[in-house]
Amino acid sequence: MSAKGKFARLLGNALLRRGRVVEVGDVAPGFRRLVFESDTPKPAAGMKVQVLLPADDMRTYTPVALERGIALLCRTHGSGPAARWLSQIKIGDELRFMGPQRSLSLDPGPVILVGDETSIATAAAFGIERPQQVHGVFLVASPEAAREAAKAVGLQSADFVATDDSTGAVNAIVARLAEMPGATVALTGGSPLVLAVRDALRERGVRNLKTKTYWIPGRAGLD
């Protein structure tokens, strides 16, 4: 268990909100979409929720506001507390969480959101608020699976390249910038991706960059 999770459970109602799962299912290999309803206000793009797991660990997810409920796009890889929870959760279960809270703030206007599997929901949330102004570029283990996962949370416009193809990702970003002049390039996801793509874009003369690291290798996350 994490110290934060144990603290949250001890304080209970003072910190945690409650929701009820109304939909859950696999949407692509390695991805599960969970939809819950709650009396909490619908989250804005760039917010996060921190879910308390049964093992008293906390995991951070990007909420996507739907007409009915709030969606979380979750990775199901590994065998840790989050993977076990996701394999067991079912419709009707209670969800206890902190938030929504602000995680990523972006200036108004077009956005090219770059990241990995953990960034897809973030792009989807901004895409809902800014129709036809958001494009995603994702470095992922399986472009086919990630593409299906993106569709499941309503992301309309994105490129998917293999994890080790940072050159391909940078080329896709530069090409999209030519079509979206003035767009903010938001770099998210793991620290190796953020640093590598940031440096490559700076070499290409791209300056309108925003960075938000979600995780560092060897750690579950930064929130």
PyMOL commands that set and color helices and strands:
alter all, ss='L'
color gray80, all
select helices_A, chain A and resi 3-14+81-88+117-129+143-152+166-179+191-203
alter helices_A, ss='H'
color red, helices_A
select strands_A, chain A and resi 17-28+31-38+47-52+58-61+63-65+70-75+94-102+111-115+134-140+158-162+184-190+209-215
alter strands_A, ss='S'
color yellow, strands_A
deselect
rebuild
show_as cartoon
